[in-house]
Each structure stands twice: as structure tokens, then as C-alpha cells.
Amino acid sequence: MTDITLKHLRYFEALARLTHFGNAAEVCGISQPALSVQIKDLEERLGALLIERGGRQIRLTALGESFALRARDILKSVEELGDLARASHGPLVGRLRFGIIPTVAPYFLPQVIATIAGRFPGVDLHPRETVTHRLIEDLGSGQLDAAIVALPVSEQWLHEEVLFDEEFVLVRPALDAQKPVPDTAMLRTMRLLLLEEGHCFRDQALSFCNLSSTLPRDLMEGSSLSTLVQMVGAGIGVTLIPEMAVDIETRSASVSVVRLAPPRPSRRIGMVWRKTIPLANQLTEIAALIRANRD
């Protein structure tokens, strides 16, 4: 077994992660036939099969599963060598891959980008918006350097830096503006609109209302906060949204916004990164700047 290259590992890692030649080829920026040739070449160099071919998606062999884990570790170490070199230069420069959850991104990402660009003009920021568990996976595999999420994430290998706390507010139809503010017991009897599964904000809302993740019949789901607010405006139900989303999401909807009685629901937003990343000092500085510059 000789001459296995980083290119082989990157191509195989993408295929193992996506389990689809077409999708992996697109991520790698090459054609599907070219990717197939590279994977076949890697298998020939190893003298063993890494994938089971057939059908639209592929399956990894037992060796392929183990090989994928080692390949990810190697690629993450290579990325951290680059980070180590960048960290030695002082101010952060080059690519910074930054994740952020969907219930924060539309309202806070522009400020984050401006803060980072103002302090580190040499940074090439690559933001990615997706749900928390995918951001954690990408941090673990070395595909992201840092992420803004709801805390805590409770992963021992991640450093958590608190940015700010914010409350949730209740959004209800405009016609309900003069009605008494419901308490949690009343909320449990109302048609509550929630984000679909996978969003941590959904779990926080369920927890506040003392509802299980098994939805009762009168709970409905949407794919974004914008969808939920528009559904409320149409008279379908009520919803909870974070305070930072109010100005953007309610300006074109016939809704009223009210703060709930104490103890009000809230969440803690923070920035996380691998404890082993060489850019920890620069990321700590970014977190402090974001915290200080928040409107």
C-alpha cells in the first residue's frame, strides 16, 4: 500500500459522508466519473474494497467505515496544521469556516460578519447556516472552525463562550391584542405553532410549555420562524419567537407581540469551537468583540 494522497482521503471522506457519488463529486468540485476513478484508484492501492456499489446510494464496507473515521482524523489534523501556521502570524488571516443556527442567522449574522471583518480584514469568512446537530458534526470532523449555537451543547471536546441571553416573546393574531396574557397552563390548551424537528428552538419552546416532544394533535409545525409568524397572522394559532426576530418577522404580518409573565422563557446564545484548535486565542477575541458590539 503506497502513495495514498490527501486528495484520495478528501474524496473518500466526502463520499463516505454523503453516500452519493453525484453529491460528493459536486462538493469536491469534480465530475462524477472523475470521483469514481479516484475512489477505485484508492481501493486498488489498498488492495480492498471500501464501498459496496449498486443503486443510487452507496454503502461502506466494514473497512470503509473504519477507514472513513481515520481519514476524517487525518484531514482534521491537516487542517489544524494550517490553523497553527495562521495562529503564529498573530492577527487572524485566511479562511474561517463559521456555522450559525437558523433562528439566529437572519437577525445576527450581518453583525457578526461586520465585526469579524472590522477586526480581521484579512479573513475570508465562509458562513454556514444549519441546525445544531449538523454544526456539531461539522466541528467534530474539522469542516467548521467555530459556530454560534444555543448553549449548552454539553460536548466535552468543545469550548463554550457565552455571547448573550435573550427572551422569547409570544406572537398571536392581532385580534387577540387586548386579551389577557396567557400563562404556561393556558398555552398548553392553545394551538401552538413550532419549528419542525431538528431545531433546538423547538425543544426550548416545548420545555417552557412543559410539553413532551410527542406532539399533541393541536400543535402544528413550520420550517422557519417567518412561516410560523405568517401562520399566526392568518389566525391559525400562536407561536414563540426569540426577541431578536421580532422586528424582521412581524413587520408584514397581522400579529401582536407580548411578553409573557415571569419567569419568562429565554435562551443563551454562545460560540463554540474545538478545544484543540490552534486558533483558540483568535476565536476568544472574536467572541469578546461580538459580545461587546451586540446592538
CORPE-V622250 format. One record per residue. N is the residue number from 1. NEAR is the number of other ideal C-beta (glycine too) atoms within 8 Angstrom. D_FIRST is the distance of its C-alpha to the first C-alpha in whole Angstrom. Layout:
N/NEAR/D_FIRST
N/NEAR/D_FIRST
This chain:
1/5/0
2/4/4
3/4/7
4/9/8
5/6/11
6/8/15
7/7/16
8/12/13
9/12/14
10/10/18
11/15/18
12/14/16
13/13/19
14/11/22
15/15/21
16/13/21
17/9/24
18/9/26
19/9/25
20/10/26
21/10/24
22/7/27
23/8/28
24/14/25
25/12/25
26/7/28
27/8/27
28/10/24
29/4/27
30/8/25
31/6/26
32/8/25
33/6/24
34/9/21
35/15/20
36/9/19
37/8/17
38/12/15
39/13/15
40/8/14
41/9/11
42/13/10
43/12/10
44/7/9
45/11/5
46/11/5
47/6/7
48/7/10
49/8/13
50/13/14
51/12/18
52/8/21
53/4/22
54/4/26
55/4/29
56/3/29
57/6/27
58/12/24
59/7/23
60/12/20
61/11/18
62/6/18
63/10/15
64/12/16
65/10/18
66/8/17
67/12/14
68/13/17
69/8/18
70/8/16
71/12/15
72/11/19
73/8/19
74/10/17
75/14/19
76/10/22
77/8/21
78/9/21
79/9/24
80/12/26
81/8/25
82/9/27
83/12/30
84/9/30
85/8/30
86/12/33
87/11/35
88/6/35
89/7/37
90/3/40
91/7/41
92/12/38
93/8/37
94/9/35
95/6/33
96/13/35
97/10/33
98/15/36
99/16/37
100/15/41
101/18/42
102/10/44
103/11/48
104/13/47
105/11/46
106/8/49
107/9/51
108/12/49
109/12/46
110/6/48
111/11/50
112/12/46
113/10/45
114/8/48
115/12/48
116/14/44
117/10/45
118/6/48
119/8/47
120/12/43
121/5/44
122/7/41
123/12/39
124/6/37
125/9/38
126/8/36
127/10/38
128/11/37
129/9/39
130/8/38
131/10/39
132/11/39
133/7/36
134/8/34
135/16/34
136/13/33
137/8/30
138/12/29
139/16/30
140/8/28
141/11/25
142/10/26
143/6/27
144/12/31
145/10/32
146/14/36
147/15/38
148/14/42
149/16/42
150/11/45
151/10/45
152/5/44
153/10/40
154/3/40
155/7/36
156/3/36
157/7/33
158/12/35
159/8/38
160/10/41
161/10/44
162/10/47
163/11/49
164/8/52
165/8/53
166/10/55
167/10/57
168/16/57
169/13/60
170/14/62
171/15/62
172/11/65
173/11/67
174/8/69
175/5/72
176/9/71
177/8/72
178/3/75
179/6/74
180/3/73
181/9/70
182/10/68
183/8/67
184/9/64
185/6/66
186/8/67
187/12/63
188/9/62
189/5/65
190/10/64
191/9/62
192/15/59
193/14/56
194/14/53
195/13/49
196/9/47
197/6/45
198/6/42
199/13/44
200/11/45
201/13/48
202/12/49
203/9/48
204/12/51
205/14/53
206/11/53
207/7/53
208/10/56
209/10/58
210/6/57
211/10/56
212/4/53
213/7/50
214/4/51
215/8/53
216/6/57
217/4/58
218/8/60
219/11/57
220/11/55
221/10/52
222/12/51
223/6/48
224/8/49
225/13/52
226/7/54
227/9/54
228/15/55
229/15/58
230/9/59
231/13/59
232/17/62
233/11/64
234/6/64
235/6/66
236/8/63
237/11/62
238/15/62
239/13/58
240/11/57
241/13/56
242/14/55
243/9/57
244/8/55
245/12/55
246/10/59
247/6/60
248/8/57
249/12/57
250/11/61
251/6/63
252/3/63
253/10/63
254/5/66
255/12/66
256/9/67
257/8/65
258/9/66
259/7/65
260/12/65
261/5/67
262/4/65
263/3/63
264/9/61
265/11/58
266/8/55
267/11/52
268/10/50
269/14/47
270/13/45
271/14/42
272/14/38
273/14/35
274/9/32
275/8/34
276/6/31
277/11/31
278/9/32
279/12/35
280/10/37
281/7/40
282/11/40
283/14/39
284/9/42
285/9/44
286/15/44
287/12/45
288/8/48
289/11/49
290/13/48
291/10/51
292/6/53
293/8/53
294/8/54
295/3/57
